[in-house]
Amino acid sequence: MTRVAARAAALLALALITLAFLGPFLWVLLASVQPEASLAAKPTLSFSLDNFRAVLTWDTIILPLINSIVISGATAVLTVLVAGLAAYPLSRYQLRYRRHFMLSLLFTTGLPVTAILVPVYAMFFRFNLYGSVPAMVLFLTASSLPFSIWMMKNFMDGVPVNLEEAAWVDGAGWLRSLTAVVGPLMAPGIAVVAIFVFVGQWGNFFAPFVLLDTPEKQPAAVTVYTFFSQYGQVAYGQLAAFSILYTAPAVFLYVAVNKYLASSFSFAGSVKG
């Protein structure tokens, strides 16, 4: 009887947690199709697409989404390239201070980016970089590197060294073996790092808000702020519609690569064995 009660309590707790997570999503779905949506969205038979029509404009959603794709994509690509080059010697060579370097990387992952934005903001002004999208991409790449190097190194450790040794016998250098042997075998790990960085920068609000000077350069994460007026009024229906369109690319990316990641991990495991 005690086991049945414990199982029922566990199921009830899981149901409450599920409802707590589904509640905001249900509110977004309902508010996005209600003409006069409020903070307390209620089920109704009065549905309309006016909220989507209001936000589907160039300045409101299209240009910010393009900016988000450019900033997040460029940051992900640069982070993967630099993290791969940095993780290779950490994984393959017996460096003297490798443990200290890895612990330093682990420590820096716990530092919030907001803690260094004030000196970064001053540096951007000092070197006339304020409002520069490439400069901000470099900053976002630098802030994403510590954890990305840590993950990339762990994925690289799973690739057998004897496969590289065979390439070295054939005359391949370290760069050739990295791109032709290690890279394809750890493609799932590279994809994980890229998605992790892309999604992280997709939702980054504070750094673009501080470092970019005009709305034409700001990503969609900053555009959300425009739905809140200075008098405390919120366009809940348009905000909900914008939120659905804003999250769609990240969800699509995850769904698109999910099957590939599963099959690639299985392939990598079979090669290693």
Kinemage of the C-alpha trace (Angstrom):
@kinemage 1
@onewidth
@group {chain A} dominant
@subgroup {mainchain}
@vectorlist {calphas} color= white
{ca met a 1} P 0.000 0.000 0.000
{ca thr a 2} L 2.880 2.306 0.810
{ca arg a 3} L 4.434 1.641 -2.594
{ca val a 4} L 1.158 2.463 -4.347
{ca ala a 5} L 0.839 5.718 -2.398
{ca ala a 6} L 4.431 6.685 -3.209
{ca arg a 7} L 3.869 5.954 -6.891
{ca ala a 8} L 0.676 8.016 -6.910
{ca ala a 9} L 2.438 10.904 -5.178
{ca ala a 10} L 5.271 10.758 -7.714
{ca leu a 11} L 2.825 10.769 -10.636
{ca leu a 12} L 0.924 13.677 -9.104
{ca ala a 13} L 4.148 15.648 -8.662
{ca leu a 14} L 5.146 14.952 -12.269
{ca ala a 15} L 1.709 16.038 -13.459
{ca leu a 16} L 1.952 19.306 -11.528
{ca ile a 17} L 5.437 19.984 -12.901
{ca thr a 18} L 4.191 19.260 -16.436
{ca leu a 19} L 1.277 21.650 -16.003
{ca ala a 20} L 3.650 24.301 -14.641
{ca phe a 21} L 5.738 24.044 -17.813
{ca leu a 22} L 2.787 23.756 -20.218
{ca gly a 23} L 0.882 26.663 -18.681
{ca pro a 24} L 2.997 29.467 -20.231
{ca phe a 25} L 2.977 27.747 -23.628
{ca leu a 26} L -0.803 27.411 -23.554
{ca trp a 27} L -1.109 31.082 -22.613
{ca val a 28} L 1.089 32.086 -25.559
{ca leu a 29} L -0.964 29.992 -27.979
{ca leu a 30} L -4.273 31.368 -26.725
{ca ala a 31} L -3.157 34.987 -26.458
{ca ser a 32} L -1.679 34.990 -29.960
{ca val a 33} L -5.067 34.319 -31.590
{ca gln a 34} L -7.226 36.452 -29.292
{ca pro a 35} L -7.948 39.972 -30.575
{ca glu a 36} L -8.139 41.509 -27.094
{ca ala a 37} L -5.688 39.305 -25.222
{ca ser a 38} L -4.802 40.175 -21.647
{ca leu a 39} L -2.543 38.775 -18.973
{ca ala a 40} L -5.295 36.305 -18.035
{ca ala a 41} L -5.877 34.529 -21.334
{ca lys a 42} L -9.149 32.604 -21.384
{ca pro a 43} L -10.383 29.899 -23.763
{ca thr a 44} L -12.798 31.414 -26.243
{ca leu a 45} L -14.289 30.745 -29.627
{ca ser a 46} L -13.306 34.204 -30.852
{ca phe a 47} L -10.077 33.655 -32.784
{ca ser a 48} L -8.262 36.039 -35.084
{ca leu a 49} L -4.919 36.352 -36.861
{ca asp a 50} L -4.757 40.122 -36.389
{ca asn a 51} L -1.889 39.814 -33.906
{ca phe a 52} L 0.208 37.916 -36.446
{ca arg a 53} L -0.661 40.424 -39.172
{ca ala a 54} L 0.422 43.255 -36.878
{ca val a 55} L 3.868 41.780 -36.156
{ca leu a 56} L 4.576 40.347 -39.617
{ca thr a 57} L 6.294 43.490 -40.848
{ca trp a 58} L 9.839 44.180 -41.951
{ca asp a 59} L 10.802 46.321 -38.956
{ca thr a 60} L 9.008 44.251 -36.311
{ca ile a 61} L 9.950 40.644 -37.083
{ca ile a 62} L 11.644 40.085 -40.455
{ca leu a 63} L 14.713 42.303 -40.061
{ca pro a 64} L 15.237 41.365 -36.372
{ca leu a 65} L 15.065 37.661 -37.267
{ca ile a 66} L 17.622 38.172 -40.031
{ca asn a 67} L 19.867 39.978 -37.547
{ca ser a 68} L 19.414 37.153 -35.048
{ca ile a 69} L 20.323 34.522 -37.644
{ca val a 70} L 23.405 36.465 -38.743
{ca ile a 71} L 24.645 37.183 -35.211
{ca ser a 72} L 23.888 33.748 -33.762
{ca gly a 73} L 25.087 31.866 -36.845
{ca ala a 74} L 28.346 33.807 -37.157
{ca thr a 75} L 29.010 33.385 -33.438
{ca ala a 76} L 28.352 29.636 -33.625
{ca val a 77} L 30.634 29.153 -36.653
{ca leu a 78} L 33.513 31.163 -35.170
{ca thr a 79} L 33.153 29.460 -31.800
{ca val a 80} L 33.241 25.979 -33.335
{ca leu a 81} L 36.348 26.794 -35.398
{ca val a 82} L 38.302 28.367 -32.540
{ca ala a 83} L 37.138 25.809 -29.969
{ca gly a 84} L 38.175 22.944 -32.246
{ca leu a 85} L 41.662 24.362 -32.747
{ca ala a 86} L 42.020 25.021 -29.007
{ca ala a 87} L 40.668 21.626 -27.936
{ca tyr a 88} L 42.968 19.606 -30.219
{ca pro a 89} L 46.251 20.136 -28.294
{ca leu a 90} L 44.385 19.801 -24.987
{ca ser a 91} L 43.096 16.406 -26.099
{ca arg a 92} L 46.078 15.018 -27.968
{ca tyr a 93} L 49.208 16.416 -26.261
{ca gln a 94} L 50.526 16.040 -22.731
{ca leu a 95} L 50.816 19.713 -21.866
{ca arg a 96} L 52.432 20.774 -18.613
{ca tyr a 97} L 49.673 23.097 -17.443
{ca arg a 98} L 46.753 21.381 -19.150
{ca arg a 99} L 44.911 20.639 -15.884
{ca his a 100} L 45.281 24.232 -14.686
{ca phe a 101} L 44.063 25.539 -18.025
{ca met a 102} L 41.027 23.255 -18.001
{ca leu a 103} L 40.159 24.283 -14.448
{ca ser a 104} L 40.494 27.933 -15.474
{ca leu a 105} L 38.071 27.305 -18.344
{ca leu a 106} L 35.663 25.640 -15.950
{ca phe a 107} L 35.892 28.619 -13.596
{ca thr a 108} L 35.242 31.181 -16.334
{ca thr a 109} L 32.069 29.349 -17.397
{ca gly a 110} L 30.530 30.410 -14.087
{ca leu a 111} L 31.171 34.115 -14.646
{ca pro a 112} L 28.095 35.994 -15.897
{ca val a 113} L 28.586 37.952 -19.093
{ca thr a 114} L 26.792 40.923 -17.543
{ca ala a 115} L 29.638 41.271 -15.044
{ca ile a 116} L 32.079 42.280 -17.787
{ca leu a 117} L 29.750 44.298 -20.010
{ca val a 118} L 30.667 47.609 -18.382
{ca pro a 119} L 34.401 47.397 -19.258
{ca val a 120} L 33.509 45.911 -22.652
{ca tyr a 121} L 31.143 48.831 -23.281
{ca ala a 122} L 33.942 51.264 -22.381
{ca met a 123} L 36.388 49.412 -24.632
{ca phe a 124} L 33.952 49.523 -27.553
{ca phe a 125} L 33.654 53.286 -27.156
{ca arg a 126} L 37.424 53.691 -26.788
{ca phe a 127} L 38.153 51.903 -30.086
{ca asn a 128} L 35.098 53.249 -31.967
{ca leu a 129} L 33.464 49.810 -32.098
{ca tyr a 130} L 30.135 50.788 -30.559
{ca gly a 131} L 27.360 49.702 -32.875
{ca ser a 132} L 29.612 47.330 -34.857
{ca val a 133} L 27.970 43.952 -35.452
{ca pro a 134} L 31.272 42.146 -36.307
{ca ala a 135} L 32.863 43.464 -33.107
{ca met a 136} L 29.906 42.257 -31.067
{ca val a 137} L 30.090 38.846 -32.760
{ca leu a 138} L 33.743 38.602 -31.726
{ca phe a 139} L 32.792 39.480 -28.147
{ca leu a 140} L 30.013 36.882 -28.107
{ca thr a 141} L 32.430 34.326 -29.546
{ca ala a 142} L 34.973 35.053 -26.817
{ca ser a 143} L 32.308 34.716 -24.120
{ca ser a 144} L 31.154 31.376 -25.579
{ca leu a 145} L 34.610 29.845 -25.920
{ca pro a 146} L 35.333 28.547 -22.376
{ca phe a 147} L 32.447 26.089 -22.166
{ca ser a 148} L 32.681 25.296 -25.887
{ca ile a 149} L 36.361 24.347 -25.570
{ca trp a 150} L 35.514 22.190 -22.562
{ca met a 151} L 32.783 20.332 -24.485
{ca met a 152} L 34.833 20.052 -27.664
{ca lys a 153} L 37.770 18.572 -25.772
{ca asn a 154} L 35.555 15.917 -24.184
{ca phe a 155} L 34.088 14.971 -27.566
{ca met a 156} L 37.559 14.857 -29.104
{ca asp a 157} L 38.773 12.502 -26.372
{ca gly a 158} L 36.284 9.932 -27.683
{ca val a 159} L 38.028 9.689 -31.073
{ca pro a 160} L 40.739 6.948 -31.017
{ca val a 161} L 44.260 8.286 -31.459
{ca asn a 162} L 45.302 5.248 -33.552
{ca leu a 163} L 43.112 6.511 -36.398
{ca glu a 164} L 45.161 9.695 -36.478
{ca glu a 165} L 48.378 7.722 -36.276
{ca ala a 166} L 47.403 5.897 -39.456
{ca ala a 167} L 46.921 9.266 -41.133
{ca trp a 168} L 50.289 10.463 -39.834
{ca val a 169} L 51.968 7.413 -41.372
{ca asp a 170} L 50.446 8.393 -44.699
{ca gly a 171} L 52.082 11.828 -44.360
{ca ala a 172} L 49.170 13.875 -43.028
{ca gly a 173} L 49.917 16.734 -40.647
{ca trp a 174} L 47.954 17.646 -37.545
{ca leu a 175} L 45.668 20.018 -39.431
{ca arg a 176} L 44.933 17.434 -42.106
{ca ser a 177} L 44.221 14.747 -39.529
{ca leu a 178} L 42.009 17.141 -37.585
{ca thr a 179} L 39.879 18.056 -40.602
{ca ala a 180} L 39.863 14.676 -42.383
{ca val a 181} L 39.850 12.178 -39.487
{ca val a 182} L 38.889 13.720 -36.160
{ca gly a 183} L 36.350 16.229 -37.484
{ca pro a 184} L 34.072 13.780 -39.350
{ca leu a 185} L 34.107 11.284 -36.469
{ca met a 186} L 33.147 13.923 -33.909
{ca ala a 187} L 30.599 15.617 -36.173
{ca pro a 188} L 27.790 15.021 -33.625
{ca gly a 189} L 29.860 16.756 -30.947
{ca ile a 190} L 30.558 19.667 -33.263
{ca ala a 191} L 26.830 19.930 -33.974
{ca val a 192} L 26.041 19.897 -30.258
{ca val a 193} L 28.492 22.740 -29.603
{ca ala a 194} L 27.166 24.734 -32.565
{ca ile a 195} L 23.536 24.317 -31.483
{ca phe a 196} L 24.412 25.137 -27.877
{ca val a 197} L 26.092 28.391 -28.912
{ca phe a 198} L 23.448 29.280 -31.509
{ca val a 199} L 20.520 28.833 -29.115
{ca gly a 200} L 22.376 30.633 -26.334
{ca gln a 201} L 23.038 33.676 -28.491
{ca trp a 202} L 19.560 33.513 -30.030
{ca gly a 203} L 18.109 34.439 -26.656
{ca asn a 204} L 20.844 36.913 -25.709
{ca phe a 205} L 19.191 40.217 -24.863
{ca phe a 206} L 21.562 42.257 -22.747
{ca ala a 207} L 24.736 42.257 -24.872
{ca pro a 208} L 23.071 43.377 -28.160
{ca phe a 209} L 20.935 45.866 -26.237
{ca val a 210} L 24.056 47.503 -24.760
{ca leu a 211} L 26.533 47.198 -27.636
{ca leu a 212} L 24.350 47.957 -30.688
{ca asp a 213} L 23.221 51.519 -31.221
{ca thr a 214} L 20.338 51.324 -33.714
{ca pro a 215} L 17.222 49.122 -33.966
{ca glu a 216} L 18.208 48.196 -37.533
{ca lys a 217} L 21.139 46.172 -36.132
{ca gln a 218} L 19.465 44.630 -33.108
{ca pro a 219} L 18.255 41.015 -33.042
{ca ala a 220} L 14.764 39.781 -32.291
{ca ala a 221} L 15.574 39.224 -28.609
{ca val a 222} L 15.830 43.000 -28.202
{ca thr a 223} L 12.732 43.700 -30.302
{ca val a 224} L 10.606 41.973 -27.644
{ca tyr a 225} L 11.265 45.041 -25.503
{ca thr a 226} L 9.256 47.232 -27.893
{ca phe a 227} L 5.977 45.559 -26.899
{ca phe a 228} L 6.255 47.102 -23.426
{ca ser a 229} L 5.329 50.786 -23.362
{ca gln a 230} L 6.824 53.349 -21.011
{ca tyr a 231} L 3.497 53.611 -19.189
{ca gly a 232} L 3.395 49.932 -18.234
{ca gln a 233} L 1.002 48.875 -20.974
{ca val a 234} L 1.741 45.614 -22.780
{ca ala a 235} L 0.399 44.431 -26.133
{ca tyr a 236} L -0.087 40.877 -24.931
{ca gly a 237} L -1.595 39.514 -28.130
{ca gln a 238} L 1.161 40.877 -30.351
{ca leu a 239} L 3.777 39.839 -27.806
{ca ala a 240} L 2.464 36.266 -27.864
{ca ala a 241} L 2.376 36.180 -31.678
{ca phe a 242} L 5.903 37.579 -31.833
{ca ser a 243} L 7.093 34.981 -29.296
{ca ile a 244} L 5.789 32.122 -31.439
{ca leu a 245} L 7.489 33.466 -34.576
{ca tyr a 246} L 10.652 34.218 -32.609
{ca thr a 247} L 11.028 30.700 -31.182
{ca ala a 248} L 10.123 28.920 -34.434
{ca pro a 249} L 13.630 29.007 -36.037
{ca ala a 250} L 15.322 27.582 -32.918
{ca val a 251} L 12.727 24.815 -32.636
{ca phe a 252} L 13.027 24.067 -36.348
{ca leu a 253} L 16.812 23.825 -36.032
{ca tyr a 254} L 16.530 21.350 -33.168
{ca val a 255} L 13.962 19.192 -34.983
{ca ala a 256} L 15.991 19.271 -38.208
{ca val a 257} L 19.211 18.003 -36.635
{ca asn a 258} L 17.746 15.753 -33.935
{ca lys a 259} L 17.503 12.673 -36.152
{ca tyr a 260} L 20.937 13.356 -37.629
{ca leu a 261} L 22.508 13.633 -34.191
{ca ala a 262} L 21.042 10.329 -33.023
{ca ser a 263} L 22.263 8.432 -36.099
{ca ser a 264} L 25.661 10.151 -36.039
{ca phe a 265} L 26.281 9.268 -32.397
{ca ser a 266} L 25.490 5.637 -33.165
{ca phe a 267} L 27.851 5.714 -36.131
{ca ala a 268} L 30.644 7.281 -34.080
{ca gly a 269} L 30.225 4.646 -31.385
{ca ser a 270} L 30.432 1.817 -33.887
{ca val a 271} L 33.604 3.264 -35.408
{ca lys a 272} L 35.205 3.636 -32.019
{ca gly a 273} L 34.381 0.062 -31.055
